[in-house]
Amino acid sequence: MVERIIEFSARNKFIVLVLTAVAVVMAVYAMKNVPLDAIPDLSDTQVIVYSRWDQSPDILEDQVTYPIITALLGAPKVKAIRGFSDFGFSYVYVIFEDGTDLYWARSRTLEYLSKILPRLPDGVKTELGPDATGVGWVYQYALVDKSGKNDLAQLRSFQDWYLRYWLASVPGVAEVASVGGYQKQYQIELDPEKLLARRIPLAKAIEAVRRGEQRRGRSSRRDGRRGVHGARPWLCEIRRRPRQDRGRRRRKRRSHLDTGHREGDDRPRDPPRRRGPRRDR
């Protein structure tokens, strides 16, 4: 067999060169176009439904995880559904049949998930996981400030507000997860004695902080002869209260003048004359 191949190659040199050239071209084309992974992704097509709610695991299991699982049971090409409940978190793994397109599976999951979201308790935040798998972790980096001018909080802020979005805009990147550092936060320390002295419950203080975080548009209001332009609603409310008190005192004085009586005097009086320029008839 080997002797015949050698004999054929020696007699047909041109055909051998042509076949070799075609094989080289196909090899170069395969190297540039065939997708290669350092770690082959052999996992199933799955979609992760992630929910957050500050409740215990048993309440999350009964009111969040179980309703989501029952709503997704009728989705097409679903092979299995697994649910996991932890303190404040709920994970539902929807596994589809082999060969199912990932984006088609995510769209079907959103379609069936929209039916159950209005029936979940208030405060539950549900979202889909990233369109990637566990073997898609391809790059890991660390932010190090060799100059010593920035602390861990500033490095984390730079990661969350700048570098994260720059990397997310790169084609093929599904998610950029931040780990470590100090996240910037604001803490409000309440004095229980002052709250008790002013009879302000803790829930009312928390609600006031939440309302303060809401951004509102600016407004304009006329205050007498002067206009308050660009005033915020709470500032207009403060300005409105003294005007109401002054209006009550003015109405009270006018009521005494209209009746023609004075305080402590029962004798009738003539109505006050109107002051102003007279018009010639």
VENGIBEL-V675404 format. One record per residue. SS is DSSP state (2 for helix, 1 for strand, 0 for the rest). OMEGA is omega in degrees with one decimal (999 if undefined). Layout:
SS,OMEGA  SS,OMEGA
This chain:
0,-179.9  2,179.7  2,179.2  2,178.8  2,178.8  2,178.7  2,179.1  2,179.9  2,179.8  2,-179.4  2,-177.0  0,-177.8  2,-177.5  2,179.8  2,179.3  2,178.5  2,178.2  2,178.9  2,177.4  2,178.7  2,177.9  2,179.5  2,178.1  2,179.0  2,179.1  2,178.1  2,178.2  2,178.5  2,179.3  2,179.7  2,-177.6  2,-171.9  2,-179.4  0,179.7  0,179.4  0,178.3  0,175.3  0,175.8  0,-179.1  0,-179.6  0,179.4  0,-178.9  0,178.5  0,174.0  0,-176.5  1,177.5  1,-178.4  1,175.8  1,-174.2  1,-179.1  1,177.8  1,177.8  0,-176.0  0,178.0  0,-179.7  0,-177.4  2,-179.0  2,176.9  2,176.8  2,179.8  2,-175.8  2,-170.7  2,-177.7  2,-173.5  2,-177.5  2,176.9  2,179.0  2,179.5  2,-179.8  2,179.1  2,-177.4  2,-179.3  0,-177.9  0,179.8  0,-178.5  0,177.1  0,177.0  1,-179.2  1,-179.0  1,176.7  1,179.1  1,179.8  1,179.6  1,-178.2  1,176.4  1,-179.1  0,178.9  0,-176.7  1,176.7  1,179.6  1,175.8  1,-179.2  1,179.4  1,-177.1  1,-178.3  1,-179.8  0,-179.3  0,179.6  0,179.9  0,178.6  0,-175.1  2,-177.7  2,173.8  2,178.4  2,179.0  2,178.3  2,176.9  2,177.9  2,176.9  2,-179.8  2,-179.6  2,179.5  2,179.5  2,179.2  2,-175.1  2,-176.8  2,178.8  0,-178.3  0,176.6  0,179.9  0,178.1  0,179.7  0,179.9  0,178.3  1,-175.8  1,178.7  1,177.6  1,176.0  0,-179.3  0,179.3  0,179.5  0,-179.1  0,-179.1  2,179.1  2,179.7  2,177.9  0,-169.2  0,-174.2  0,178.6  0,-176.6  0,179.3  0,176.4  0,-178.5  0,177.9  0,-178.4  0,179.2  0,-179.9  0,-179.5  0,-177.3  0,177.0  0,-177.4  2,178.9  2,179.3  2,176.7  2,178.2  2,176.8  2,176.9  2,178.1  2,-174.7  2,-172.3  2,-177.3  2,-171.9  2,-179.8  2,-178.3  2,176.1  2,179.3  2,180.0  2,179.2  0,178.4  0,179.8  0,178.3  0,179.4  0,-178.0  0,-176.6  0,174.3  0,-177.1  0,-179.7  0,-179.5  0,176.1  0,-178.0  0,179.8  0,177.2  0,-179.7  0,180.0  0,179.3  0,-178.7  0,178.2  0,179.8  0,-178.5  0,177.5  0,-177.6  2,-178.4  2,178.6  2,176.2  2,179.2  2,179.7  2,179.8  0,178.0  0,178.3  0,178.3  0,-178.8  2,179.8  2,179.5  2,177.3  2,178.0  2,179.4  2,177.4  2,177.0  2,178.7  2,177.7  2,179.0  2,178.6  2,-179.4  0,178.6  0,179.9  0,178.1  0,-179.7  0,-178.5  1,179.0  1,-175.5  1,177.9  1,179.0  1,-177.7  0,179.1  0,-178.2  1,179.2  1,176.1  1,-175.9  1,178.7  1,-179.0  1,178.4  0,-177.3  2,-178.4  2,176.9  2,176.1  2,178.9  2,178.3  2,179.6  2,-176.4  2,-175.2  2,177.6  2,179.0  2,178.2  2,179.3  2,178.5  2,178.3  2,178.1  2,179.6  2,178.6  2,178.9  2,179.7  2,177.8  2,-179.8  2,-179.8  2,177.0  2,-179.5  2,-177.7  2,-179.4  2,179.1  0,-179.8  0,172.5  1,178.4  0,-179.7  0,-179.2  1,-178.5  0,-178.7  0,179.4  0,178.9  0,176.6  0,178.4  0,-179.7  0,178.8  0,178.2  0,177.8  0,179.4  0,179.8  0,177.5  0,178.7  0,177.0  0,178.3  0,999
